[in-house]
Amino acid sequence: MEALIHYAPYTGWVYPNETVIEWSIAIVVYPYITGLVAGAFTVSSLYQVFGFQRLKPVAHLALLTSLCFMIFVPLPLLLHLGHPERALNNLLTPHWTSAMAMFGYFASFYIVLLMVETWFAFRPHIVEQAQKRNGLLGTAYRLLTLGSHDLSEAALRHDRKWIFWLAIAGIPGAHGLHGYVGFVFGSLKSREWWSSDLMPVVFLFSAIISGVALLIVLYVVSCWLRRIAIDLACLKGLAYTVWGFIMVALVLEGLEFANIVYKGREGVEMIIAYVGGPLLIPYFVLQFGIGAILPLLWLSYMIWRGTTGKALITGVTLSACLVLLSVFMMRWNVVIGGQEISKTGRGLLDYQMQVVGREGLLVAALLLLAPLATLLGLTRLFPPWEHKATP
Amino acid sequence: MKKREAIGALRARRLFLRRIGGAAVAGAAVAAGTAGVMRKAAAKSESAAAQKSFPTPDYDWTKHRWAFGVDATKCIGCLRCVEACKRENGVPLTAHHFNTWVERYVYLEGEDKPRIDSQQDPVNIAASGSEGEYRFADRYAGAKVEKAFFVPKLCNQCEHPPCVQVCPVGATYKGADGVVLIDPKYCIGCRYCVQACPYGARWFNEEKGVSQKCYWCYHRITKGLQPACVEACPVGARIFGDRNDPQSPIGLFIRNNRVQALKPETGNEPNVYYVGIDKAVL
C-alpha cells in the first residue's frame, strides 16, 4: 500500500499546507497531450485550409494523431481527481467563473469535431472496405458508413466542403482548447511563476511546435516501418513549420521570463535563486538550450546549406525529438516548477515524483504511449497514407 | 359464438389498456426520475449563497457578517489554537494539514531578514516529539535576538475569494454571512482552489478526496459559540464576532485599532484583520 501523502522537503520558509505538492506529473502530461493535439491539428489545417500541398502526405496522419491524443486528454485529469465519479458535474453544473469549467465543453466540442472530420476524410475508404470485406470487420465498416455509400464526384466534392469548414472551425477549437490550458495557469495570482498574461500564447506556440515535431517523428517512423521513401518536400515543409514557430515560441518564453525578472515583484529573489539552482538544468539547459536553441540552429544550418537526403532526414528527426523534449520540459517547469516555488516567496520545495501509483511515473509514461498504440491500431483500420482518402 | 368473440375482444382491450397503463406508468417514472435529476442539477446551478436557512435550520445567515481579528502583539506562540482546531475539526494530525497555524518571526542581531518558521518545521516537531503535538523549539537560545513575534494564520474568508472563483463545479461558495464554505459532497477534488489561494489556507484531504480549510468553526458559530481557536487562546490574541453588531468584540477591535490585511495587492479583500504585524509578514 502506497502512502497517501507524499510530502515535499523544503528549504527556507513555506506555508505548512504547501508541503504536499498537489499537482503531480499527471498534470504535466495533461497540457503536454493537449498541446500535441493542437499542434497536430495545425498541420492538418495547414493542408486542408491553407492549401500547403507539400504537407499532403501527412495531412490525414495529422488528423488521426490529433484524434488519438484527444481521446486520452481527459484521462490524466480523471486519474488526478479526488472524486472522478463526480467529474461530470463539470458539465452538468459548471461554475462559469472557473477557467477549468470550460474544459468539458471545449473538449467535448473538439472531440466531436475531430471525429466528424475524420469520418469525412476517411469516408471513401470506409465505403470501399464496407463493400469489399465480410465478417465482423466488414460489419464494422458498414456501420461506419452511416448508410452513406455515395462516392460520386458530387458527393466527394460535398465531403471536401465539409472537411474544409470543419478544419476552419477546428483551428479556433484546437487553439482555444490549448490557450485555455495556459489560462488555467496564467490567470492565478497566487504564484508569480504562473501569473502571466503571456501564458496562454506561450502554451499555444509551444503546443504547435510539439505537434509538428511529433508528426515529423511519426512520419519518418511510419515510412521506415512501411519501407517506403520519405517525401523530402513534405519533411522540409514540416521542418520549415517547426523552424518558424520555434522562433515565436522562444521569443515569447524569453519575454515572459524577462518580464518576471524585470518587474522584480515580491519574491523575485526566490525565483532567481530557483532558476539558477534546481531549475538550471530542466529550464535553461533542457527547455531552452538543448530543446529549443540547438534544434533552431541545426534547422537554420540545414536550410542555409540546402541539406538534403539522409542528412536532412536525420537532422530534422533529431531536431523534432529535441523539440518534443523541450516542450515536455516546458510543461514540467510550469506545473511542477510553479509549485516548487513557495507562495511565501521565501522558500523552495522539492517535488518527490512517485514511480508507481495513480499519479506516478509509470502511469504518466503509459498515458503518453497509449495514444501512440491507439494510433498504430487506427492506421490499420484507416490507412492515412493511401491517397484514396478524400484528397 | 358472438358472445365468445365479444369476451375475447373485451379481454384484448383490457390487455391493451393494461399495457398502455404499464407503459404510461413506466414513462411517468422515467419522466419523474429525469425531472428529479434535472431539479437536482437546477438546484445545484443556483447560487448556494442565494439559498435560505443553511445549514442550521434556525440560523439566518443574512443577519450576520462574521469577521476575525488577530492581535499579533498578544500571541505567545503556545499553539493551543492549533491543537484545539485540529481536534475540533478532525484535521489529520500530520505536519502537512492545517486549518490554522502560527508563524514565528525572529530577527537576529545583524540580520536584515527575519528567520521564519511554524509548528510544522522539523526542528519544532522534534521538540514536541510528534506531528500531532505542537511546540516552538528554543532554537535561538544562544543567539542575540533583536525582534521576535508570532503571527497566527487562518483562512481569510476573502470578500473576493479566488478559491471560489476557480472552483469548476461551484462546490465552494461564499455564504451570505461572509464565510467561504465547501460542499464535501460536491467537491470533485481537482485542487484548483488549493493552487489559487495565495495564503496557503487550503489543503487536500487525501482520505476523503476533497479540499478542506478553516471555516471559522461554522458548526459552532451558527449555534452562537466561538470558533475553537478563539476559545482556546489564553491571551485573547484571536478575536471573533459579528460586524453587524458594533459592540461585538470584532466591531470594537476593528474600530479601536489600525488594522491591516494580508496581501492586499491581490484584491481578495480578506476578512481577517491584523494588528501588530511587520512588513515581513505575507
Interface residues (C-beta under 8 A of the other chain):
Chain A: L4 I5 Y7 W13 V14 Y15 P16 N17 E18 T19 V20 E22 W23 L77 H80 L81 G82 H83 P84 R86 A87 N89 N90 L92 T93 P94 H95 T97 S98 A99 M100 A101 F103 V184 L188 K189 S190 R191 E266 Q339 K343 T344 G345 R346
Chain B: A41 K44 S45 T94 A95 H96 H97 F98 W101 I116 D117 S118 Q119 Q120 K153 P162 V164 Q165 V166 C167 P168 V169 G170 A171 Y186 C187 I188 G189 C190 R191 Y192 V194 Q195 A196 C197 P198 Y199 G200 A201 R202 W203 F204 N205 E206 E207 K208 G209 V210 S211 T266 G267 L282
